[in-house]
Amino acid sequence: MINIGMSTSCVYPLSTESAFRLARDAGFDGIEVMVTNDPVTQDAAALRYLSKTYGLPILSIHAPVLLLTQLVWGTNPVRKLERSAELAAQLGASTVVVHPPFRWQAGYARRFEATIRDLAGVHGVEFAVENMFPLTLGKVGVRAYSPSSDPVFIDCDAITLDFSHAALGGRDSLEFAMAMGDRLRHVHLTDGTVSMRDGQLLDEHLVPGRGTQPVAEVVRYLASTGWSGSLVAEVNTAGAGSEDGRLAMLRETREFAASQIAAGRRGRRSGVS
């Protein structure tokens, strides 16, 4: 079974409760909680209440590994992963989404692969490492992540594919998904047009189908193989202009995913992927 979820980050800067409400109204199957400075995103009891109130299971926890959340749960990156795994286990979420370490986190980077494998075993969750992208100084690319921005080259058991990040990295997401193989367990459903090869750094997180990535092809491919991970919308709705506009973008994303899953399953039954 493929779950179609929504990240709480989709409705930033609205409240966490607004994210649950809009996800329910848009027809999503569940929620990914992006842990941020909002205390609700860090509170198992509060999240459990929202999950019950809106009838949406919590599918995954996104660890606070962004620059904007660098002070959430302290500054020790390993402790952040521990707290994320504990929260996921308390809420029955199967996955913790994590970015590769920054290069300047040298000690953490050296221990990263062993750390996520050990924590996954202790807490019974998957740590799905997300594909990232180089950064730029002017037109010069900078290797910002270690051991790699590409989780294909990281010794991890599970991977998250993000289409917007793939666009920035100049990657074809269908080839990327195939290279990830059985380790691809989680997908951030979005899109992008901008590549850093063009000298830009803009992580667009478009509604799927509005960019240039082969999002439909990837979703159909996964459905045709009997894949059973989660597709989680991570789209930027801040420019929608109103809550109704946000809801329309979220519904479009949900409907896109459902239609492509259905097409992939039809192809599987007919022997055409």
N, C-alpha and C positions, 0 to 999 in steps of 0.2 A: 504494500500500500504506500502511495506517495501522499504525504501530508502537504497541504498548501498553507503556509503560515505567513505571519506578518511581523516584522521587527517593530518594536516600539519606537525606533529611531525614525520611522517613516513620518511621524507626525510632529517631530521636534519643531518648536519648543513647547508644544502642548503637554499636558500632564500624562502620566502613565495611565491613569484611569481613562482619559480620552482615547489613548491608543487601544485599550481593550474594547471600548465602546465602538470605535470606528472599525476595528477588525471584525467585531461581531456583525455590525451593520453591512460590511462589505462581503461577508460570507466566508471568511477565512476559517480554517480548521483549528488553528492554534496561534500561539504567540512566541516570538523570540524576544527576550528581555535584554536590552542593551543596558548594562550596568553603568550608571552615570553618577553625577553629583546629587541627583534626585534621591532622597532617602528611601522612597518607595521601591526603587529598583534594587535596593540592597536588602530588603526586608522580606524574609520568607513568609511571615504571617500576613503581611499586607498583600503580597502577590498571590498567596493562596486564596485570600478573600476575593480579590479581583477575578481570579480564574474561576472560582465558583459562581460569583455574581453574574459574570458574562458568559459562562458556559464554554470557556476556551481553555484547553490544556496548555501548559507552558512546555513548548517543545525543546527550547534551547536557551542557553544563557550566553551572551556575548561578554567576555571578560573585559574589564576596564583597562584596555591596553592602548587606547588612543592618546595622542598628546594632550587632548582636552580633558582626559580623565586620569592624568598621571598622578594625581594626589588622592584618588579614591582608594580607600583601604590601605593608605600608607604608600611608601615609595619602594617597598621590597617587591619586585615583580613575581617572585615565586609565591609569596604570601597572597598576592592578588589571584593567582591561579588556584591556590588552595581554597580561598574564600569562594571563588566562582564554582569550583567543583562541589564544595559543601552546599552552596545554594542550589545548584542543579539537582543534587541528590535529594535534598529536602523537598523539592518541588516535583520530583518525578520526571525531570527533563533529562533526555538521553544524551545531550550534546552540549559541550562548551566550545564556542568559537573563539579562537585565539589568533592573533597576528604573530608572525615571527618576531624575535627580538630585534631592537635597533642595534646597529653595530657598536654604538658607544656603551651598550650594556654587555660588556665583554664577558664578565663572569657568568651572567645569566645565559648568554648565548651559548657558551661552552656546555652548560648543563641542560639546555632547553629540551633536547630530544629525550634524554633520560628522565627529566622532571615530568614532562607531560605523560610519558608512558607509566611512570610510577604512580602519579596522581590518578590516572584513569583506572589503574588496578585497585587502588585503595577505595575510591568512591564509586566505582561501577558506572562511569560515564565515558563518553568518547571526547577526546580533545581533537577537534577538526581544525587544522591549520589553514588559514585563509591565504590565497594568493594576493600578493601586494605588487609593488611597482617601484622602479628606481625613482629617486628624487632628482631635481635639477637645480643647478646654480647657474643661472643664465641659460645657456644652451648646452651646458656640460652635465651629463648624467652622473649621478652619485649613487654608489651602492649603499643603501641606507639600512638594509636588513642583513642579519646574520643568523644562521648559516647561509640563508638565501631568501630572496623575495619570492622564489618559486618553490612551493611545497613539494613538487615532484622530486626535488633534489634534497629534501629533508627526510630524515629517518623517522617518519611518523606513521601511525596506523590509519589516520583519517584526515581527509582534506575537505575544505570548503572552497567552492568555486564562486568567485564574484565577477560578474560580467563587466561591470564598470571598471574594475581594476584591470581586467584583461585588456580592455580597450586602451587604457592608459599605457599598459606595457606593450602595446602593439601585437597582441596575441590573438589568434583565431580560437575562440572558445570551444569549438567542436573538436579541433585537434587537441586542445588543452585537456578537455574532459576525457578524451580517449587515452591520453598519456597518463592521466591520473589513475585510470583503471578502477580496480575494486576499492581503492582507497577513497574514491570520491563518495562521500557520505552525506554531504550537505551542500546546498546551493543558495546563494543570495541572488534572488530573482530581480534583475534590474537590467540596464542597458547603458551603452555609452557610444560616443562618436569620437572623442578626443584621444589622440595618441601623443605621448611625449616625444615621439619622433618629429612631431610638428612644432616642438619647442614650447608646448603648453603643459600646465599641470592643473587640471580641472576634473575632479572626481565627480562626474555628473549624476550618477544614479538615476537615470531616466526610467520612465515606465517602459517595460519590455515591449519591443516592437517599434519604439520610437528612435532607436539608435541604429548602429551598423553592425552590432555583434549578431552572430547566428543563434540567437536565444531560442527561437522556435525549433530550430534543428536539434539543438542540444536537448531540450525538454522532450521532443519526440523520440530522440535516440535513447534517452534514459528510460522512458516509458516502454519502449519496444524491447528493452533488455530485461524487464521485470525489476528494475531498480526500486529500492524501497526506502530511500532517504527522505529528507524534507526539502521542499522548495520554499524559501522564506523571502517574501517581498522585502526589499530594502531600497525603496524608491524615495526620492526627495520630492515631497509635496508642498514645500514651503512657498513655492510660487503660485499655488493654486488660487490664492486670493480670498478664499472662504472655506469654511468647514465643508460645505456642500461640494466645493471644488476638489478638496482633498479626498472626500468620499468617492467622487467619480473616478479619480485617478486610481484609487485603491481597488475599486470594483473592476476597472479595466485590467488591472494587473492580475487580479484573481481570475477573471474570465479568460484572459490570455493563457494562464497556466492550465486551467481546466480543459480548454479546447485543445491545447497541444498535447496534453497527457492523453486525452481521448484519441487523438489522431495517431499517436505512437502506439497505443494499445490496439487500435484497428490494424495498423501495419503489422504488429506482432502476430495477430490472429491470421492475417492473410499471407504472412511470410515475407512481407515487404517492410523494411525498416526505414 
